[in-house]
Amino acid sequence: MNVLLVYPVYPDTFWSFKHVLPFVAKKAVFPPLGLLTVAAMLPETWGKRLVDTNVGPLSDADLEWADMVMVSAMLVQTASAQKIIARAKNAGKRVVAGGPAFNTQRERFPGVDHFILGEAESILPNFVDDLLNGSARDSYQATERPGLAATPIPLWSLLNFKDYVSLSVQYSRGCPFDCEFCGIVAMNGRHPRVKSPEQMLAELQSLYDAGWRNNIFIVDDNFIGNIAHVKEFLPRLAAWQEERGYPYKLMTEASINLAKDPELMQMMSAANFHKVFIGIETPSVESLTECGKNQNVSADFASAIQTIHQHGMQVMGGFIVGFDHDTPSIFEQQYRFIQTIGVVTAMVGVLNALPQTRLWRRLKAEGRLLGTMSGENTDASLNFLPNMGREILLEGYKRLLWSIYSPKEYYKRINTFLSAYTPTATGRILPAEILALARSMWSIGVVSRARFSYWKLLFKTLLTKRKSFSVAVELAILGLHFERVARRALGASDTAHPEHDNSQHCAT
C-alpha cells in the first residue's frame, strides 16, 4: 500500500509569513505536523510520501504512485483541499480526509471516501484494520479524548528540513478556558492532556538526531493550560537544551495569566523560549465579558506584556473586532491599545463564528448566521450579522489594519517593545539570520517606504541594545509581510497607496 499524504495551500494571511520566506531562502514556515504524526501511525510496511503544496506542487507522478491519498486541512485551506480531492478522485484514488476543515462540513468535500473525524489516536487503528479487511466505513468519529502517551514521534524522514523556517511539536491538547468564539474546547476539550517529560524529550531528541538546528514552535492550544505539569517539564527541558548548547529557540501559545507567575516565566526563559502568542482580543471589558474571556478582564495588559518582554519573550498578540458590545469607537480604542502596549506582531481579525462553538450556536439561535466561513479572519468576510452593521465593521477594520501596519506606527511599536525587552534567548547566530539581514538592507533599506525608519532602528539598536539586534532585524522584515497582508485586506495592490496619508491613525 502506497499512501500519499497531501497538505493543502495556505492563503496569504498573518500566519503564512509568505513575504518573509525569500529573506531566509525557505519555502514554508511550518510543516504539517498532523500528517507527519498520522504517517507514524500507519503500518511500517506501507510506502509513505508527503506533498506539502505550500512547498511544491502535487504532481501527476505523485498521484500515479499512490494507492491512497490522505488529506488534512484547516478551515482556511478548504478551497485548496477541494481541488486536491477532486484531482485524486479523477486519478481513481481512494481519498481519506481528516482535520478541522472536515469535522463539521463534510458536505463541502464530495469525493472523500473515508472521513476520520476527531483525534486520530482513537480511531485511525480501527480504520486501518477495516481497510485491510475490506470493510472500511465512510466515516469514523472519535468518541473520546485520548491521552497522548500513545501519540508517536512524527515521521520526520518525510520532510526536507531545508524547506522550513521552523519545525513543530505538540506538548498538550485542550484549554481550561472556554471563550465563546474559540473552537479549541469543541475540538480538544477543556481538560489539558499532556505528554510526559520523557516523551517530549524523546521527540526533541529525535529532531536533534535528524539534524534540525533551528526554531521550534510548540503548537499547543495553551502551553500553560496545566501549570503543574508544565513546571515539571520545563526544568528538564532547560537542562536538555543546556547540555546540547541550546540548539532550539522555542515559541508557543499561552494565556495572559503567564504574566502573573514569575517562576513560570523564568522557567520558560531558562528553556530558551523567545516568543509567545497570546489572545489579547480587545481593550473593551464589556466585549471580553461577552465572549467569556474572563482571564483577560482584570488584566493590566501594559504591565503584563512589559513583564513578559522583560523575561526575554516577545508577545505576539491576537486581536478581534466585531463583538456585539463593540461600537464604532472600538477601532480607535484598538489602535491606541495596540500602540500603547507595544505588541509589534498584532494579528487583528474580524470576529467569525466557527462551527459548533458557543458563539456559532448562539448566533444560529438568534437567526444571525449567514452560512459557512472562509476560516481567514483578515479577508473581510463575515458569516454572521454584526450588531454595528456590516459596512461599519468592515470599513473600520480596514482603517485599523492599515493604521497599525503603516511604517510610522509599526516602527513606533518596535521601539516600545525594545525599550522593555531583555533578550535571554541563547544559541548561535544562524546563517539564515545573516542572509536575512543582507537581503533586508536592499529590500527595506533601499527600496521600501520604511527605509529611513529601518536604518534608524538598526543604528539605534546597535548603539543601545546590541543583544536585541537580530530581533530588530526580524521585526523589520516582518513589517513588510504585515503591510502586504494589510494591503490585501484593503483590496489594494502592493504598489497602491491608500487614499489617506500613511501616518494617519484610524480615528472615527
Secondary structure, 3 states (H helix, E strand, C coil): CEEEEEECCCCCCCCCCCCCHHHHCCCECCCCHHHHHHHHHCCCCCEEEEEECCCCCCCHHHHHHCCEEEEECCHHHHHHHHHHHHHHHHCCCEEEEECHHHHCCHHHCCCCCEEEECCHHHCHHHHHHHHHHCCCCCEEECCCCCCCCCCCCCCHHHCCHHHECEEEECCEECCCCCCCCCCHHHHHCCCCEECCHHHHHHHHHHHHHCCCCCEEEECCCCCCCCHHHHHHHHHHHHHHHHHCCCCCCEEEEECHHHHHCHHHHHHHHHCCEEEEEEEEECCCHHHHHHCCCHHHHCCCHHHHHHHHHHCCCEEEEEEEECCCCCCCCHHHHHHHHHHHHCCCCEEEEECCCCCCCHHHHHHHHCCCECCCCCCCCCCCCCCECCCCCHHHHHHHHHHHHHHHCCHHHHHHHHHHHHHHCCCCCCCCCCHHHHHHHHHHHHHCCCCCCCHHHHHHHHHHHHHHCHHHHHHHHHHHHHHHHHHHHHHHHHCCCCCCCCCCCCCCCCCC
